[in-house]
Amino acid sequence: MTEENIQPVPGVKPGSFAAWCASFRPKTLGIAAAPVFVGLAVSAAVTHTFDIVVALATLALSLLMQAISNMENDAGYTKRKAERKSRKGLPRSTANGWLTVAQVERMIKILIGVVALDTLFLIYVGGWVMLAISVASVVAAYAYMGGPKPIAYTPWGEFVVFIFFGPIAVAGTAYLQTGIWQPEALLAGSALGFIASAVLAVNNYRDTEHDAEVGRRTLAVALGRQAMIGVYCALLYSPYLMVAAAIVYNPSVFGLSLCLLALPRTLKLIDELPRREGNDLNAVMFGTVKLELLFSLCLTVGGIVSLILL
């Protein structure tokens, strides 16, 4: 990484806590926690069961996988010299020299060890299917920016985010509570997965020029910015259809309809995306993150309401 590509940020010292925060990005951990809370609430509404120990282990696994993914992304960009001045995103620790690639990769290995211990307990609870999910999650987290052909260099990033932060996270959480794959949880998970994908879609839409420069053929690069606006709209409207399908399938989860409280924010974001450029798109991206958290809160409260009233 050459000096002209580094994005200096005052007040961050090499090896400091702030440097590590820039690498694992704690503000994104809410996206990892949200599917777990939704899965727990939906499962409780459907089956009236809840195991706090299993819930905490599931939450820990989700948070660890998010941190690993963020750190691999940080180190991966630097190793590939894929940082340019045209990038508009948040600064990366390794690109700025706050942490070395070796330090970050060493921490990733430590976290994978913790994930392995957590997974052993979840295998005991949910069977070998949990091993498959955990291995697939670790591979996806690494492959996003690691390996010979990273997912981040292909148009498949949004799809991978949809799968792992949507149906797998929510339905997997519900499965660990009950040992049953619940259609309601799969539909609610799909709803969250669409919004999580929309977060990445904004990120890639913002960095279309930069990504084309460094050889990344993201969905935004492949389709073009105008088509990407349509993709973003579809990703934000689809969650409401998924929730409607869950309620039609099982009217006892009627409380999930509280997600309609998030509709005004959804419409505002859809209106804002084509009106903003450059760094202003960060507001849309973080707004989409907040939408996912709000949507998740509505589904979580809705599941609890369904449980209490039935």
MONOR-V872856 format. One record per residue. N is the residue number from 1. PSI is psi in whole degrees, 0 to 359 (999 if undefined). Layout:
# MONOR-V872856
N&PSI  N&PSI
This chain:
# MONOR-V872856
1&122  2&160  3&327  4&343  5&349  6&140  7&88  8&136  9&118  10&145  11&355  12&118  13&142  14&133  15&1  16&170  17&321  18&324  19&317  20&324  21&321  22&334  23&311  24&354  25&76  26&335  27&339  28&352  29&337  30&325  31&328  32&325  33&326  34&312  35&328  36&314  37&320  38&315  39&319  40&316  41&316  42&316  43&317  44&321  45&324  46&318  47&350  48&36  49&152  50&129  51&110  52&321  53&313  54&322  55&316  56&321  57&322  58&317  59&317  60&317  61&317  62&316  63&319  64&319  65&323  66&315  67&317  68&316  69&315  70&317  71&322  72&323  73&317  74&308  75&323  76&319  77&317  78&317  79&325  80&3  81&46  82&19  83&130  84&163  85&334  86&348  87&138  88&4  89&185  90&150  91&148  92&142  93&313  94&327  95&330  96&357  97&12  98&328  99&151  100&159  101&321  102&319  103&314  104&317  105&327  106&317  107&323  108&316  109&321  110&315  111&323  112&325  113&319  114&319  115&319  116&318  117&316  118&318  119&324  120&318  121&317  122&331  123&320  124&322  125&312  126&0  127&183  128&346  129&330  130&330  131&317  132&317  133&317  134&317  135&316  136&323  137&316  138&316  139&316  140&319  141&318  142&316  143&345  144&317  145&359  146&176  147&177  148&330  149&86  150&146  151&326  152&344  153&7  154&171  155&7  156&2  157&312  158&322  159&316  160&318  161&317  162&312  163&310  164&333  165&7  166&256  167&317  168&315  169&313  170&308  171&327  172&320  173&314  174&321  175&319  176&332  177&328  178&341  179&15  180&138  181&112  182&124  183&324  184&320  185&323  186&320  187&317  188&322  189&321  190&322  191&313  192&324  193&322  194&318  195&320  196&320  197&325  198&327  199&312  200&324  201&318  202&317  203&313  204&326  205&317  206&320  207&22  208&312  209&312  210&315  211&323  212&324  213&321  214&8  215&15  216&120  217&70  218&174  219&322  220&320  221&319  222&319  223&332  224&158  225&320  226&315  227&328  228&331  229&318  230&320  231&315  232&315  233&315  234&321  235&328  236&337  237&327  238&324  239&325  240&327  241&322  242&317  243&320  244&319  245&321  246&319  247&322  248&318  249&318  250&93  251&344  252&346  253&33  254&333  255&340  256&343  257&350  258&345  259&342  260&341  261&339  262&354  263&317  264&319  265&323  266&311  267&324  268&316  269&319  270&324  271&326  272&324  273&306  274&350  275&349  276&155  277&160  278&223  279&339  280&338  281&343  282&326  283&323  284&319  285&311  286&330  287&325  288&324  289&314  290&325  291&317  292&319  293&319  294&315  295&318  296&319  297&317  298&318  299&322  300&311  301&321  302&321  303&320  304&318  305&317  306&321  307&317  308&321  309&350  310&999
